[in-house]
Amino acid sequence: MTNPIVDPLVEVPDTSATSNLVGIDATVEGAVVVTLNRPQRKNAFDADLISAMEEAFRTLAGAEGVRVVFVRGAGGTFSAGADLEWMRAAADRSEGDNRADAMDLAVMLKQLWDIPALTVALVEGGAFGGGAGVAAACDLAVATADAKFSFSEARLGLVPATISPYVIQAIGPRQARGLFATARVFDAAYAEKIGLVTEVVADAAALDAARERIAREIMACGPLAVAGAKALVSEVHGRPIDHDLMDLTAHRIAAARVGPEGQEGVRAFLERRRPAWAEQVAE
């Protein structure tokens, strides 16, 4: 899963300037692993790590050949949230400077959210504060059974502001209010119960197995269909089921049916063969 890229159709960021903070590896089929690489600080966020993550996600959002993006932390921990030294320095800065720092984090999360390929958080160890926000901003989140989570900001007299849109989308407003206010630490089973995590596995080996399984599943799906399906959720969610929404959904499926990917997919099914986008994927 982490072999160097050899397929010219798969374009990933040039991370020469930030490779010590964010590792990016991919298979020729287009499965990309983004690794937060500050294990000595439990992959806690500071300005440099946030910048490196934003660069990686922004480039992946526009890259060709990327089918699925996995996000994980080096050293057995997803992310401990904000780096304490970074927070100590922020306390001495102006509100304007702090707003700029917060906007950098908000932009990084939005870049992750906007990636058209499927995004999957692979959580082990802990995901606290902004780390839990990254998990919420991914389409799927798989966690080991011993992983811990917390929206810990209130214990520091702060609020989980920049991560809140993604967390509330994932777990709903009532759960968010309670967990934001108490800063409670909770386990993977509870995270799955409330929707922050979509799957719990036994250990790190099972996490790797889940990564490979999800990669195989997504390779069987049309890349444009995946991007279109993700966009459709944002278009439909929260809207009344009226004529305008019915017309929108009818337009989306009609366009897919006559598009080249839809035509290839239906023909492949009828001809009992694999579609073109899945031909290189090993059984």
N, C-alpha and C positions, 0 to 999 in steps of 0.2 A: 504493500500500500504506500510505502514511502520511497519508492525508487525515483531517481531523477527523471525529469521529463525528457522524453526523446521524440515526442510527436509534435511537429511544428504547428499543428492545429490547436494545441493547448497552450495558450499564452498566459503566463503568470507574471507577477511583478518582479522587477529587478530590485532585489532587497539587499544589494551590496552594502548600502549605508546603514541598514537596520537589521541585518541578518542575525546579529547577536541578541536581538530582542524579540524578533518574530521569525520563526522558521516556516518555510513554505515548501512542501513536497507534494508530488502528484504522480499518478499513474498515467500511462499513455491513453487510457480511456477517459480521463478527465476527472478523476476523484482527487480532490485537493485537501491536504491536511495543513491547517494553520496552527502552529504551536506557539503559545506564549512562553517566552524563554527567559524568565527571571526566577529560576527555581530557588536561588539563595534568598529571595524576598517573597517566596510563595506566589510568584507571578502577580504581585500587587501592582496596581496602576500608578504610574507617574506620568509626567508630561511626555517623556520620550517613548514609553511603551504605548501610550494612547496614540501618539503620532504614527508610530510604526504600524499599529493595528489599523488605523484609518487608511493609511497608504495601501496596505494589503487588501482591505475590503473594497476600497474604491477601485483598484485595478481589477480585482476579481469580478466586480460587478460588470465591467465592460469587456472582459476577456472572452475570447472565442474558445470553444471546446471544453469549458468547465461545466461539469454535470452535477457535482455535489461538493460542498465545502464543509469539512469537519473542523471544529475549533476545539482545541484541548490545551491543557497546561503541562509544562515540563515538570518533572520531578515528583509526580504523584499528587499535585494539587492544581485544581482548575485556576482559581484566583482568590486571594485573600481580600480583594477589594482595593481600597486606596492605600497607597504606601504612606506609612506614618511620617517619614521624613518630608515627603511631599506635602502632606497635610499640615505639618508644623510650619513649613515655609509659607503655605497659603494663609495661615492665620495672621501673618504679619503683612500681608499684601492688601491692597485696596479692594473695595467691592468690585470696581471695574475690572481689575486684573483677575479676580476670582471668577467673574462672569465670563471672561475670555477663556479661562481654563475649563469651566463647566461646559461652554459651548463646544470646545474641542472634543470633550467626551460625548456630548450629544450628537455631534456630527459623525463620530466614529460609530456609534450605535446605529445611526440612520443609514450609514454606508453598509453595515452588516445587514440591516433589515431590507435594503434595496437590492441585494444580490439576487438576480433572477433564478439562479440554480438553487436546489434544495440546500438548506444550511442545517447543520446538526452540531449541537454542543455535546462533547464527550466529557462528562464531569466525574472526577474522582477527587478524594480528599475533601476539599471545601470550595464552596462558591458563595462568597460573602459580598454584600454591597454591590459594587459595580460588576463583580464577577457573576452574581446571580442575575444582574441585568443583562449581561451578555447571553446567558443561558436562555432568558426569556425572549430575547430578540431573535433567536434562532427558530427555525421552523419546527425542529424536533430537539429534544434534549434527552440523552441517555445517561444515567448515573449509576455508579456502583452503589451497592446496598449500604455501604458504610459512609457515603458522602454526607456532608452537612451543609446546610444553607442558612442564610440569615440576611435580612435587610437591616443591617446593623447601625445605620446612620443615627437613629434617635438616641442611642447610648452615648453618642458624642455631641448631642445637642444639635444634630443636623437633620436634614430630610432627604429621602432618596429621590430627589427631584428629576434628574436627567434620565434615570432608568424607569421612572414611573409609567410612561406611556406603554412600554413593552410589557412590564410586569402586570399592569391592569388588564391589558389585552389577554395575557396568558391565564390569570387566576381570578379575574373579576374584581369589582370594587370592594365588596365586603371583606373578602380575604385580604386584599391589599391594605385596607384600613387597619385591620387587626394586626397584621404582621409588620407593617410599617411602624405602627405606634408602639408595639411591644419590643421590637427588635429581637424577637424570639429566635433561638436556634432550633431548627427542625431537621428531621432526617429525610432520606430519599423517599421512603414510603409515604410520608406526609406530602412531600413535594409532588409525588405522582398523583396523590389523591386530589390535590387542589389544581393540578394542571400545569405546574411549573416544569415538571419532568414528565416526559411521555413514556418512558420505559425505565425500569430498574433491573440491573443485572448483578450477578453475584460478586464479581471482582474485576481486576484490570484485564485479565485474559478474556473474560466474557465481554468486556467493553470493546476489545479489539475485534472479537468475533461479531459483535453487533455492528461495528463500523463496516466490516467486510460484507455483511448481509445487506445492510442498507445501500451500500454502493452497488451491489448486484441488482437490487430492486430498482434503483433509480435508473440504471443503465438500460433496463427494459422499457423505460418510458421515453416518449419523444421529448427532446430538450425544449422545443417551443411550447409543447403542451404543459410541461412542468412550469415554465415561466408564466404561461397564460393562466394556469390553474391558481398559482399564487396571487397573481394580480386580480383574478376574479373574486377571491375572498375579500380583498380590500374594497372592491367595487360594490359587492353585495351586502357586506356586513352592516347591520344597523339600518338598512333602508326598508321602507314599507314595501310589502309585496303588492305592487300596483302595476298598472299598464306599462309605465316607463321601465320598471325593473324587469318585467316579463319581456319587453321588447329588447332590452339590453342583453339578457341571457340568450334569447333566441338568436340575436345577431352574433354573439360569441360562438355558439355551437355551429351555426351555419358557416361562418367564416372558417372555422376549424375543419369542417367537413370538406370544403372545396380547396383548402390550402394544401401545399405539397406534402407536408408532414401527415396530415389527416388522410390524404389519398394513399400515401405509402403504407400507413398503419393499417387501414381497412383492407387494402389489397393483400398485405402480408398475412393478415388474419385469415382471409378467405382462401388464400393459397397455401395455408399451413406452413408458412416459413417465417423466419425472423425478419423484422423490419430492418432497414438499412442502418439505423442508429444503434442497433444491438448486435450487428454482425461480428464486431471485434471482441465482444464480451465473452469470456470463457464461461462454459457451463459450470 
